[in-house]
Each structure stands twice: as C-alpha cells, then as structure tokens.
C-alpha cells in the first residue's frame, strides 16, 4: 500500500466515529421522522401510511395556526430588540479606560450560559403578581402591576422581557466585531470633521454587518425553536397566548401520542426556518460588507 492510499485509509479511520454518530444519531432520525410524517403512529401500534394527510390536516388545525402566529409575533418582538440591545450593550463594553470593564463583560455574559430552567424560575418569581419584585416595586410608586404570566394580554410580553436576560451572547459577538474595526478609520473621520454619529453610521455599522448578519440568523432560528421558557413558565397558557410552535409539537408527540402528525409539524418548522435563513442569506449580498471584498 503506497503512502497516499495509507493516508486515505487513516483519514477515514479517524473520522469513522463521527461518521457513525452522524449516520445513527442525526441522518437516521431525520429520515425516520420524514417517514413517520407520512404515517399515523401512536407509539403503541405499527405506523400506518397515510400519505400527505398529516400535512393537509394542518390547514384545518386551529392550534397549528395559533402556535405559528404566537411564534411569528414573538420573533418580530425579540429579533429587533436583541440586535439593537446587544449592539448597545457591546458599545458600552467596548469603552476603553473604564475600571473593571473586563469584569463587567463577564457579568453581562454570565446569564446567557445559565440553565434555561433556572433563569425561568427566577423570572417567574420576579413576575409573580403579588409577591414578585417587579410588581412590589411598581406598587411603591403607586402603579398597579399587571398579572404578567396569568394574563393573556401580557404573558407573551413577559416571556419577551424574560428572554432579554441573555443579551450577553449577542453582545459578545458584536463586541468581537467592534474590535475588528480598524482605528485608523475613526482617525481619518475625525480629521475630516465627522462627529460620533456620522462615524458610527458610516464606519462602525458597515464594518460590523457580518456580526449583525450572524446574530440575525441565530436569533431567527432560536426564536422559532422557543420551548423552555413557555413550557416552564406558562405551559402555553393562558388561553394559548404563549403556545409556541415547538411546544405544540411537543404536546402532539408526547401528550397526545400523535407522533406522525408531530413529525409533520417538525418538517414544517424545518422548512420555515430554512426559508427564512435562505432569505436572510440572499439579502446579505446587498447589505453585508466584508473587508477586502470587491463591490
């Protein structure tokens, strides 16, 4: 066996654990879920092929449209606030000469690595209508706070506020982008008499568009997969006002045992996320700037 052939064999031997794991734990379940989406299966009896019936059922399923509407509304609330809030936080953390700035960066980032259930439980206490810190503070200034998680009008807003707890992850990516902006660009702008806002609009913002693009894609994917906060805090209530798509999928799969229909829901979610991601990627050619790229 020559050297080239030996290196090829060694290469495949080295990646064989990953290939085996991919085939068994990723590709296999993906193909199985597509097959199950074409069947009626309750986990107890054998799957029965029904074709596209699971997909056509969705047009008549009110909870399907409710869960999709809740998820879309949450995405429209969360994605812009995360991008704007994360960028503002990154600009604050990018200040030079501030005492303890590295410690502050760590503190801002820590909430994004905490267990999802743990921070949801903390926020449930904060949002408690009688004993919660938020309503107690509002009562001291004469404001009657809402019943955050038990009112259909405010429950989704409460989950949105709760989600902003993890802005540190987005801010950290923006901070990395800000660090890559050449300082000589700001020096040249200052010589030309440009102020802070023109420099931010014409230098900072175009230079960090790759970070904006990356955070935008991650945010869209994350919001359409929202589950933990709604499951722990409200379980989809009150009156299905926080029934997210993945939560409805979970109910269909593990509470109603309509696994075939749940698999079809999963594929619909995949198609929606894929379509939105491709839309953002295609739009990037008009607004994402990469240094050194010809325009």
WOQUIVEN-V453472 format. One record per residue. N is the residue number from 1. PHI is phi in whole degrees, -180 to 180 (none if undefined). PSI is psi in radians with two decimals (999 if undefined). BURIAL is I if it has 16 or more other C-alpha atoms within 10 Angstrom, else O. Layout:
n->N phi->PHI psi->PSI burial->BURIAL
n->N phi->PHI psi->PSI burial->BURIAL
This chain:
n->1 phi->none psi->2.16 burial->O
n->2 phi->-75 psi->3.00 burial->O
n->3 phi->-63 psi->-0.73 burial->O
n->4 phi->-64 psi->-0.76 burial->O
n->5 phi->-65 psi->-0.67 burial->O
n->6 phi->-66 psi->-0.71 burial->O
n->7 phi->-65 psi->-0.65 burial->O
n->8 phi->-65 psi->-0.75 burial->O
n->9 phi->-64 psi->-0.76 burial->O
n->10 phi->-63 psi->-0.64 burial->O
n->11 phi->-61 psi->-0.86 burial->O
n->12 phi->-69 psi->-0.54 burial->O
n->13 phi->-66 psi->-0.67 burial->O
n->14 phi->-70 psi->-0.64 burial->O
n->15 phi->-92 psi->-0.03 burial->O
n->16 phi->-60 psi->-0.66 burial->O
n->17 phi->-61 psi->-0.73 burial->O
n->18 phi->-67 psi->-0.76 burial->O
n->19 phi->-61 psi->-0.75 burial->O
n->20 phi->-64 psi->-0.77 burial->O
n->21 phi->-64 psi->-0.68 burial->O
n->22 phi->-65 psi->-0.77 burial->O
n->23 phi->-68 psi->-0.69 burial->O
n->24 phi->-83 psi->-0.75 burial->O
n->25 phi->-102 psi->-0.22 burial->O
n->26 phi->-121 psi->-1.14 burial->O
n->27 phi->-65 psi->-0.72 burial->O
n->28 phi->-60 psi->-0.92 burial->O
n->29 phi->-61 psi->-0.58 burial->O
n->30 phi->-63 psi->-0.84 burial->O
n->31 phi->-66 psi->-0.66 burial->O
n->32 phi->-65 psi->-0.71 burial->O
n->33 phi->-65 psi->-0.61 burial->I
n->34 phi->-66 psi->-0.70 burial->O
n->35 phi->-64 psi->-0.78 burial->I
n->36 phi->-65 psi->-0.51 burial->I
n->37 phi->-67 psi->-0.28 burial->I
n->38 phi->-100 psi->0.19 burial->I
n->39 phi->-129 psi->2.94 burial->I
n->40 phi->-108 psi->2.03 burial->I
n->41 phi->-143 psi->2.26 burial->I
n->42 phi->-112 psi->0.27 burial->I
n->43 phi->75 psi->-0.24 burial->O
n->44 phi->-107 psi->-0.71 burial->O
n->45 phi->-104 psi->2.83 burial->O
n->46 phi->-63 psi->2.58 burial->O
n->47 phi->-62 psi->2.48 burial->I
n->48 phi->-121 psi->2.16 burial->O
n->49 phi->-66 psi->2.24 burial->O
n->50 phi->-128 psi->0.13 burial->O
n->51 phi->69 psi->-2.33 burial->O
n->52 phi->-91 psi->0.25 burial->O
n->53 phi->-62 psi->-0.64 burial->I
n->54 phi->-62 psi->-0.61 burial->I
n->55 phi->-76 psi->-0.68 burial->I
n->56 phi->-71 psi->-0.44 burial->O
n->57 phi->-63 psi->-0.49 burial->O
n->58 phi->-63 psi->-0.52 burial->I
n->59 phi->-66 psi->-0.41 burial->O
n->60 phi->-105 psi->0.03 burial->O
n->61 phi->-92 psi->1.89 burial->O
n->62 phi->-64 psi->-0.66 burial->O
n->63 phi->-69 psi->-0.52 burial->O
n->64 phi->-61 psi->-0.84 burial->I
n->65 phi->-69 psi->-0.61 burial->O
n->66 phi->-65 psi->-0.82 burial->I
n->67 phi->-65 psi->-0.66 burial->I
n->68 phi->-67 psi->-0.70 burial->I
n->69 phi->-65 psi->-0.77 burial->I
n->70 phi->-61 psi->-0.76 burial->I
n->71 phi->-66 psi->-0.73 burial->I
n->72 phi->-65 psi->-0.77 burial->I
n->73 phi->-63 psi->-0.71 burial->O
n->74 phi->-64 psi->-0.70 burial->I
n->75 phi->-63 psi->-0.75 burial->I
n->76 phi->-66 psi->-0.49 burial->O
n->77 phi->-79 psi->-0.77 burial->I
n->78 phi->-81 psi->-0.80 burial->I
n->79 phi->-59 psi->-0.89 burial->I
n->80 phi->-63 psi->-0.70 burial->O
n->81 phi->-67 psi->-0.61 burial->I
n->82 phi->-68 psi->-0.74 burial->I
n->83 phi->-66 psi->-0.82 burial->I
n->84 phi->-69 psi->-0.83 burial->O
n->85 phi->-64 psi->-0.72 burial->I
n->86 phi->-64 psi->-0.67 burial->I
n->87 phi->-68 psi->-0.76 burial->I
n->88 phi->-62 psi->-0.72 burial->O
n->89 phi->-65 psi->-0.68 burial->I
n->90 phi->-66 psi->-0.67 burial->I
n->91 phi->-63 psi->-0.66 burial->O
n->92 phi->-67 psi->-0.72 burial->I
n->93 phi->-76 psi->-0.21 burial->I
n->94 phi->-90 psi->0.04 burial->I
n->95 phi->-68 psi->2.44 burial->O
n->96 phi->-101 psi->2.62 burial->O
n->97 phi->78 psi->0.18 burial->O
n->98 phi->-91 psi->2.26 burial->O
n->99 phi->-66 psi->2.29 burial->O
n->100 phi->74 psi->0.39 burial->O
n->101 phi->-66 psi->-0.57 burial->O
n->102 phi->-69 psi->-0.67 burial->O
n->103 phi->-65 psi->-0.68 burial->O
n->104 phi->-65 psi->-0.65 burial->O
n->105 phi->-62 psi->-0.73 burial->I
n->106 phi->-64 psi->-0.75 burial->O
n->107 phi->-63 psi->-0.75 burial->O
n->108 phi->-65 psi->-0.57 burial->I
n->109 phi->-83 psi->-0.50 burial->I
n->110 phi->-53 psi->-0.77 burial->O
n->111 phi->-58 psi->-0.48 burial->I
n->112 phi->-74 psi->-0.21 burial->I
n->113 phi->-108 psi->0.02 burial->O
n->114 phi->-74 psi->2.75 burial->O
n->115 phi->-60 psi->2.38 burial->O
n->116 phi->-60 psi->-0.73 burial->O
n->117 phi->-65 psi->-0.69 burial->O
n->118 phi->-62 psi->-0.84 burial->O
n->119 phi->-72 psi->-0.51 burial->I
n->120 phi->-66 psi->-0.72 burial->I
n->121 phi->-63 psi->-0.70 burial->O
n->122 phi->-62 psi->-0.80 burial->O
n->123 phi->-69 psi->-0.54 burial->I
n->124 phi->-62 psi->-0.65 burial->I
n->125 phi->-69 psi->-0.72 burial->O
n->126 phi->-63 psi->-0.61 burial->I
n->127 phi->-89 psi->0.04 burial->I
n->128 phi->-59 psi->2.28 burial->I
n->129 phi->-65 psi->-0.49 burial->I
n->130 phi->-106 psi->-0.89 burial->O
n->131 phi->-97 psi->-0.05 burial->O
n->132 phi->-70 psi->2.58 burial->O
n->133 phi->-64 psi->-0.63 burial->O
n->134 phi->-66 psi->-0.90 burial->I
n->135 phi->-69 psi->-0.56 burial->I
n->136 phi->-64 psi->-0.70 burial->I
n->137 phi->-67 psi->-0.72 burial->O
n->138 phi->-65 psi->-0.63 burial->O
n->139 phi->-65 psi->-0.54 burial->O
n->140 phi->-68 psi->-0.41 burial->O
n->141 phi->-106 psi->0.26 burial->O
n->142 phi->84 psi->0.33 burial->O
n->143 phi->-108 psi->2.26 burial->O
n->144 phi->-86 psi->1.84 burial->O
n->145 phi->-68 psi->2.65 burial->I
n->146 phi->-75 psi->2.93 burial->I
n->147 phi->-89 psi->1.42 burial->I
n->148 phi->-46 psi->-1.12 burial->I
n->149 phi->-90 psi->-0.08 burial->I
n->150 phi->-111 psi->0.09 burial->I
n->151 phi->-113 psi->2.14 burial->O
n->152 phi->-58 psi->-0.42 burial->I
n->153 phi->-78 psi->-0.40 burial->O
n->154 phi->-120 psi->-0.14 burial->I
n->155 phi->-62 psi->-0.80 burial->I
n->156 phi->-67 psi->-0.65 burial->I
n->157 phi->-63 psi->-0.68 burial->I
n->158 phi->-63 psi->-0.72 burial->I
n->159 phi->-66 psi->-0.58 burial->I
n->160 phi->-66 psi->-0.80 burial->I
n->161 phi->-61 psi->-0.72 burial->O
n->162 phi->-60 psi->-0.68 burial->I
n->163 phi->-69 psi->-0.44 burial->I
n->164 phi->-69 psi->-0.14 burial->I
n->165 phi->-56 psi->-0.54 burial->I
n->166 phi->-99 psi->0.51 burial->I
n->167 phi->-64 psi->-0.31 burial->I
n->168 phi->-61 psi->-0.58 burial->I
n->169 phi->-65 psi->-0.82 burial->I
n->170 phi->-65 psi->-0.73 burial->I
n->171 phi->-63 psi->-0.64 burial->I
n->172 phi->-64 psi->-0.69 burial->I
n->173 phi->-68 psi->-0.72 burial->I
n->174 phi->-63 psi->-0.67 burial->I
n->175 phi->-62 psi->-0.71 burial->I
n->176 phi->-62 psi->-0.67 burial->O
n->177 phi->-67 psi->-0.70 burial->I
n->178 phi->-64 psi->-0.61 burial->I
n->179 phi->-68 psi->-0.35 burial->O
n->180 phi->-89 psi->-0.10 burial->O
n->181 phi->-74 psi->2.13 burial->I
n->182 phi->-61 psi->2.22 burial->O
n->183 phi->-65 psi->-0.41 burial->O
n->184 phi->-66 psi->-0.39 burial->O
n->185 phi->-67 psi->-0.71 burial->O
n->186 phi->-68 psi->-0.63 burial->I
n->187 phi->-65 psi->-0.73 burial->O
n->188 phi->-66 psi->-0.68 burial->O
n->189 phi->-66 psi->-0.67 burial->I
n->190 phi->-66 psi->-0.65 burial->O
n->191 phi->-64 psi->-0.61 burial->O
n->192 phi->-80 psi->-0.04 burial->O
n->193 phi->88 psi->0.24 burial->O
n->194 phi->-75 psi->2.41 burial->O
n->195 phi->-85 psi->-2.98 burial->O
n->196 phi->-66 psi->-0.84 burial->O
n->197 phi->-66 psi->-0.81 burial->O
n->198 phi->-60 psi->-0.67 burial->O
n->199 phi->-65 psi->-0.70 burial->I
n->200 phi->-65 psi->-0.78 burial->O
n->201 phi->-71 psi->-0.65 burial->O
n->202 phi->-99 psi->-0.27 burial->O
n->203 phi->-119 psi->-1.05 burial->I
n->204 phi->-62 psi->-0.91 burial->I
n->205 phi->-62 psi->-0.84 burial->I
n->206 phi->-63 psi->-0.61 burial->I
n->207 phi->-73 psi->-0.42 burial->I
n->208 phi->-103 psi->0.23 burial->I
n->209 phi->-60 psi->-0.56 burial->I
n->210 phi->-61 psi->-0.67 burial->I
n->211 phi->-68 psi->-0.67 burial->I
n->212 phi->-63 psi->-0.77 burial->I
n->213 phi->-61 psi->-0.80 burial->I
n->214 phi->-63 psi->-0.83 burial->O
n->215 phi->-65 psi->-0.62 burial->I
n->216 phi->-63 psi->-0.80 burial->I
n->217 phi->-64 psi->-0.81 burial->I
n->218 phi->-63 psi->-0.70 burial->O
n->219 phi->-65 psi->-0.76 burial->I
n->220 phi->-62 psi->-0.79 burial->I
n->221 phi->-63 psi->-0.76 burial->I
n->222 phi->-66 psi->-0.71 burial->O
n->223 phi->-69 psi->-0.63 burial->I
n->224 phi->-73 psi->-0.22 burial->I
n->225 phi->-107 psi->0.30 burial->I
n->226 phi->-61 psi->2.26 burial->I
n->227 phi->-146 psi->-0.93 burial->I
n->228 phi->-59 psi->-0.86 burial->O
n->229 phi->-62 psi->-0.75 burial->I
n->230 phi->-70 psi->-0.69 burial->I
n->231 phi->-66 psi->-0.74 burial->I
n->232 phi->-80 psi->-0.76 burial->O
n->233 phi->-82 psi->-0.73 burial->I
n->234 phi->-130 psi->-0.29 burial->I
n->235 phi->54 psi->0.65 burial->I
n->236 phi->89 psi->-0.21 burial->I
n->237 phi->-93 psi->-3.03 burial->I
n->238 phi->-79 psi->2.51 burial->I
n->239 phi->56 psi->0.69 burial->O
n->240 phi->61 psi->0.37 burial->I
n->241 phi->-73 psi->-0.29 burial->I
n->242 phi->-125 psi->0.53 burial->I
n->243 phi->-80 psi->1.55 burial->I
n->244 phi->-72 psi->2.81 burial->I
n->245 phi->-61 psi->-0.80 burial->I
n->246 phi->-69 psi->-0.58 burial->I
n->247 phi->-66 psi->-0.71 burial->I
n->248 phi->-65 psi->-0.68 burial->I
n->249 phi->-61 psi->-0.75 burial->I
n->250 phi->-62 psi->-0.75 burial->I
n->251 phi->-61 psi->-0.78 burial->O
n->252 phi->-63 psi->-0.66 burial->I
n->253 phi->-80 psi->-0.83 burial->I
n->254 phi->-113 psi->-0.03 burial->O
n->255 phi->-115 psi->-0.74 burial->O
n->256 phi->-94 psi->-0.22 burial->O
n->257 phi->58 psi->0.57 burial->I
n->258 phi->-97 psi->1.27 burial->I
n->259 phi->-66 psi->-0.58 burial->I
n->260 phi->-64 psi->-0.78 burial->I
n->261 phi->-67 psi->-0.67 burial->I
n->262 phi->-64 psi->-0.67 burial->I
n->263 phi->-65 psi->-0.67 burial->I
n->264 phi->-64 psi->-0.70 burial->I
n->265 phi->-61 psi->-0.70 burial->I
n->266 phi->-63 psi->-0.68 burial->I
n->267 phi->-72 psi->-0.59 burial->I
n->268 phi->-64 psi->-0.74 burial->O
n->269 phi->-61 psi->-0.73 burial->I
n->270 phi->-60 psi->-0.77 burial->O
n->271 phi->-66 psi->-0.72 burial->O
n->272 phi->-64 psi->-0.83 burial->O
n->273 phi->-63 psi->-0.74 burial->I
n->274 phi->-62 psi->-0.76 burial->O
n->275 phi->-64 psi->-0.77 burial->O
n->276 phi->-67 psi->-0.68 burial->O
n->277 phi->-64 psi->-0.78 burial->I
n->278 phi->-64 psi->-0.63 burial->O
n->279 phi->-63 psi->-0.76 burial->O
n->280 phi->-66 psi->-0.73 burial->I
n->281 phi->-63 psi->-0.76 burial->O
n->282 phi->-65 psi->-0.66 burial->O
n->283 phi->-71 psi->-0.34 burial->O
n->284 phi->-62 psi->-0.44 burial->O
n->285 phi->-65 psi->-0.34 burial->O
n->286 phi->-98 psi->-0.29 burial->O
n->287 phi->-135 psi->-0.17 burial->O
n->288 phi->-94 psi->2.20 burial->I
n->289 phi->-109 psi->2.22 burial->I
n->290 phi->-113 psi->2.24 burial->O
n->291 phi->-60 psi->2.28 burial->O
n->292 phi->88 psi->-0.08 burial->O
n->293 phi->-85 psi->2.36 burial->O
n->294 phi->-73 psi->2.41 burial->O
n->295 phi->-113 psi->999 burial->O
